[in-house]
Amino acid sequence: MVDKIPDDALQLIDIESVFASKDEKLLKRIPGFLIRYLKRIVHQNEINEFLIRNQNCLPSEFINRALEFFEVNIKTIGLENLPKNPRAIIVANHPLGGLDGVSLAKVIGKNLDMGVKITANDLLMNLVPMRPALIGLNKHGGNAKSYVSDMHESFVSNHPVIFFPAGLISRRTKGKIEDLEWKRTFIKKSIEYKRDIVPVHINGRVSSFFYRLANLRKFLRIRQNIEMLYLPNEMFKQRQQELIMTFGKPISWKTFTPDKTAEEWAQKVKEIVYGLNNKS
């Protein structure tokens, strides 16, 4: 159990405070068993204990400890396709919503012997030890100007940048588990900053419960992604799993000619990434 709160810089998970920040009266109306259920689903105690123990880590050390904690075994295929020139955009599918990102960051950082930048929504910016490695995407109402500046500085640097173009964890549609539409941002950044793209396919899936809940939420036309609440629980279910990453050949930024829109090129690269799964 977490019995103390460390310095103010560390942001811990606190379900009760989340509800209280919305409405103090609402918190009083929520049954205690529901609060306890939510704490268990988000693994509040386990995650907070991990954050407290590792609050002073550098990003690379924090990543290593997270992967050790979840006992993730990483297998790579086609790693020779990763160029030694670090100024590349690494794009991948997003099957796991967390462990895939930190695992890919470890592989890229180790093989290029340098730090990496990972695009992330501003909720993940709450992971204080990871902040130096994150590029905020401002999906939840953060400081837009700050994120634009951070994005520019990251792309003009020599750090490799990891991009998950779907922005969300993969979903199951008509029995097929795949990312939703890939956004065009990585294509535009590739052209703007003259960075080649390295496609990577990551194997993996979460539970059927997660996919069913996501489809039910969509069927009921509920806009809030309530299934995301279960992502911490999904991460704990993935302990001791093997992740297979398949690296494809780099795609030159000059490939993205005006005969296709950025959206069309994004979907073309997505097809290349999923095609790598057949070669692994």
C-alpha positions as a printed Julia matrix, in Angstrom:
280×3 Matrix{Float64}:
   0.0     0.0     0.0
   1.09    3.59   -0.65
   1.4     5.22    2.78
   2.86    8.57    1.85
   2.82   11.11   -0.95
   6.27   12.31   -2.05
   7.12   15.72   -3.45
   4.6    17.74   -5.44
   6.3    17.06   -8.79
   5.19   13.44   -8.69
   1.63   12.91   -9.93
   0.02    9.81   -8.51
  -3.26    8.15   -9.43
  -6.03    9.16   -7.05
  -9.52    8.06   -8.09
 -11.26    9.94   -5.27
  -9.48   13.19   -6.12
 -10.51   12.84   -9.77
 -14.19   12.72   -8.83
 -13.78   15.41   -6.17
 -12.21   17.74   -8.73
 -15.34   17.39  -10.84
 -17.89   17.69   -8.07
 -17.49   17.16   -4.3
 -21.15   16.21   -4.02
 -20.74   13.64   -6.8
 -17.98   11.9    -4.83
 -20.27   11.54   -1.83
 -22.96    9.95   -3.98
 -20.68    7.28   -5.46
 -20.92    3.98   -3.53
 -17.74    2.89   -1.8
 -17.71   -0.45   -3.62
 -17.57    1.39   -6.97
 -14.61    3.48   -5.84
 -12.83    0.32   -4.7
 -13.62   -1.35   -8.04
 -12.19    1.57  -10.01
  -9.03    1.59   -7.88
  -8.58   -2.1    -8.56
  -9.21   -1.77  -12.32
  -6.67    1.03  -12.72
  -4.27   -0.74  -10.33
  -3.94    2.45   -8.33
  -1.77    1.06   -5.52
   0.58   -0.98   -7.71
   1.18    1.84  -10.19
   1.64    4.47   -7.48
   4.15    2.28   -5.65
   6.1     1.85   -8.9
   6.05    5.6    -9.58
   7.26    6.41   -6.07
  10.13    3.93   -6.29
  11.23    5.24   -9.69
  10.41    8.92   -9.51
  14.03   10.06   -9.89
  14.87    7.88  -12.91
  16.01    9.19  -16.25
  13.67    8.21  -19.13
  15.84    5.29  -20.33
  16.15    3.9   -16.82
  12.42    4.33  -16.19
  11.65    2.43  -19.41
  13.98   -0.42  -18.44
  12.44   -0.72  -15.0
   8.91   -0.65  -16.41
   9.73   -3.5   -18.8
  11.39   -5.44  -15.98
   8.31   -4.87  -13.82
   6.03   -6.29  -16.51
   8.61   -8.97  -17.44
   8.33   -8.19  -21.15
  10.45  -10.24  -23.56
  11.2    -8.4   -26.81
  12.06  -10.19  -30.04
  13.1    -8.2   -33.12
  13.05   -9.12  -36.81
  14.69   -7.07  -39.55
  16.53   -4.79  -37.15
  19.19   -4.32  -39.82
  16.64   -2.1   -41.59
  16.99    0.49  -38.81
  19.25    3.18  -40.3
  22.22    4.41  -38.28
  21.15    7.96  -39.12
  19.02    8.79  -36.08
  16.94   11.41  -37.89
  14.13    9.03  -38.73
  10.47    8.77  -37.84
   9.64    5.32  -36.5
   5.96    4.55  -37.18
   4.15    1.53  -35.79
   0.75    0.05  -35.14
  -0.56    0.4   -31.58
  -1.95   -2.94  -30.35
  -1.27   -2.6   -26.63
  -1.62    1.05  -25.69
   1.46    1.32  -23.49
   3.9    -1.55  -23.37
   4.33   -1.4   -27.15
   5.51    2.21  -26.89
   8.06    1.73  -24.13
   9.3    -1.51  -25.7
   9.87    0.19  -29.04
  11.62    3.09  -27.3
  13.99    0.65  -25.6
  14.87   -1.09  -28.87
  15.41    2.16  -30.8
  17.4     3.81  -28.01
  19.62    0.77  -27.48
  20.42    0.22  -31.16
  21.03    3.87  -32.0
  22.77    4.44  -28.66
  20.85    7.63  -27.94
  17.64    8.93  -26.47
  14.38    8.83  -28.4
  11.32   11.04  -28.55
   7.86    9.48  -28.33
   4.66   11.24  -29.35
   2.09   10.95  -26.58
  -1.15   12.53  -25.48
  -0.9    14.95  -22.58
  -2.32   12.44  -20.1
   0.92   10.45  -20.44
   2.83   13.64  -19.65
   1.81   12.95  -16.05
   4.54   10.28  -15.99
   7.13   12.73  -14.72
  10.27   10.59  -15.3
   9.2    10.11  -18.95
   8.57   13.77  -19.76
  11.98   14.5   -21.31
  11.31   11.72  -23.85
   7.71   12.67  -24.67
   6.27   14.96  -27.34
   2.82   16.06  -26.27
   0.02   15.91  -28.84
  -2.4    18.06  -26.83
  -5.37   15.71  -27.15
  -6.89   16.6   -23.8
  -6.79   20.37  -23.59
  -3.22   21.19  -22.6
  -1.14   24.22  -23.6
  -1.27   24.13  -27.41
   1.55   26.65  -27.98
   3.86   24.71  -25.7
   3.18   21.49  -27.57
   3.76   23.08  -30.98
   7.12   24.39  -29.77
   8.04   21.04  -28.24
   7.09   19.25  -31.46
   9.26   21.56  -33.58
  12.28   21.27  -31.29
  12.04   17.49  -31.32
  11.89   17.25  -35.11
  14.77   19.64  -35.74
  16.92   17.67  -33.29
  18.9    14.55  -34.14
  16.74   12.32  -31.96
  14.68    9.57  -33.61
  10.96   10.14  -33.17
   8.47    7.35  -32.49
   4.99    7.91  -33.88
   1.77    5.92  -33.41
  -0.32    7.44  -36.23
  -3.63    5.95  -35.08
  -3.38    7.84  -31.8
  -5.48    5.12  -30.14
  -5.04    1.47  -29.3
  -6.14   -0.96  -32.03
  -9.78   -2.03  -32.17
 -11.55   -5.13  -33.43
 -13.77   -4.51  -36.46
 -15.54   -7.35  -38.26
 -13.35   -9.86  -36.46
 -10.1    -8.15  -37.48
  -7.84   -6.45  -34.93
  -6.25   -3.39  -36.48
  -5.58    0.29  -35.9
  -8.25    2.79  -36.77
  -7.45    5.37  -39.45
  -3.89    6.63  -39.38
  -3.63   10.42  -39.12
  -1.59   12.33  -41.66
   0.65   14.23  -39.21
   3.67   11.92  -39.53
   3.63   12.28  -43.34
   3.6    16.07  -43.11
   6.41   16.02  -40.54
   8.43   13.64  -42.7
   8.27   16.05  -45.61
   8.7    19.21  -43.56
  11.77   18.03  -41.67
  13.17   15.74  -44.37
  13.06   12.66  -42.16
  12.77    9.15  -43.61
  10.2     6.78  -42.15
  10.94    3.35  -40.7
   7.82    1.13  -40.62
   7.48   -1.29  -37.69
   4.85   -3.91  -37.0
   4.28   -4.93  -33.36
   2.37   -8.1   -32.65
  -0.06   -8.31  -29.76
  -3.63   -7.84  -28.67
  -5.57   -7.01  -25.55
  -8.52   -8.95  -24.12
 -11.78   -9.66  -25.92
 -13.53   -7.78  -23.13
 -11.76   -4.56  -24.14
 -12.75   -4.93  -27.8
 -16.36   -5.82  -26.93
 -16.65   -2.82  -24.62
 -15.23   -0.52  -27.3
 -17.71   -1.82  -29.88
 -20.61   -1.56  -27.42
 -19.68    2.01  -26.59
 -19.59    2.81  -30.3
 -22.95    1.07  -30.88
 -24.53    3.12  -28.08
 -22.99    6.29  -29.57
 -21.15    7.16  -26.38
 -18.44    9.63  -27.32
 -16.19    9.17  -24.28
 -13.72    6.31  -24.72
 -14.76    4.54  -21.53
 -12.8     1.45  -22.53
  -9.59    3.39  -21.94
 -10.28    3.14  -18.22
  -9.38   -0.55  -18.51
  -6.01   -0.03  -20.2
  -3.99   -0.3   -16.95
  -5.72   -3.6   -16.24
  -4.91   -4.76  -19.78
  -1.24   -3.92  -19.21
  -1.15   -6.09  -16.1
  -2.73   -8.94  -18.07
   0.18   -8.73  -20.52
   2.86   -9.55  -17.97
   5.48  -12.08  -19.12
   4.39  -11.81  -22.74
   6.7   -11.8   -25.76
   6.5    -8.87  -28.15
   7.67   -9.41  -31.71
   8.71   -6.28  -33.6
   9.28   -6.5   -37.35
  11.22   -3.64  -38.95
  10.69   -2.79  -42.6
  12.98   -0.97  -45.01
  13.16    2.82  -44.58
  10.85    4.93  -46.76
  12.46    8.11  -48.07
  10.66   11.36  -47.32
  10.93   12.07  -51.06
   8.48    9.21  -51.67
   5.56   11.34  -50.54
   4.88   13.17  -53.78
   1.87   15.44  -54.45
   0.13   12.82  -56.62
  -1.39   11.52  -53.38
  -2.75   13.44  -50.4
  -1.07   13.17  -47.01
  -4.06   11.12  -45.86
  -3.61    8.68  -48.75
   0.1     8.33  -48.06
  -0.64    7.68  -44.38
  -2.92    4.78  -45.3
  -0.31    3.47  -47.75
   2.31    3.35  -44.98
  -0.23    1.67  -42.72
  -0.64   -1.06  -45.35
   3.14   -1.49  -45.47
   3.27   -1.88  -41.68
   0.57   -4.55  -41.6
   2.21   -6.27  -44.54
   5.28   -6.79  -42.34
   3.2    -9.06  -40.11
   3.04  -11.62  -42.92
   6.83  -11.66  -43.17
   7.54  -12.28  -39.49
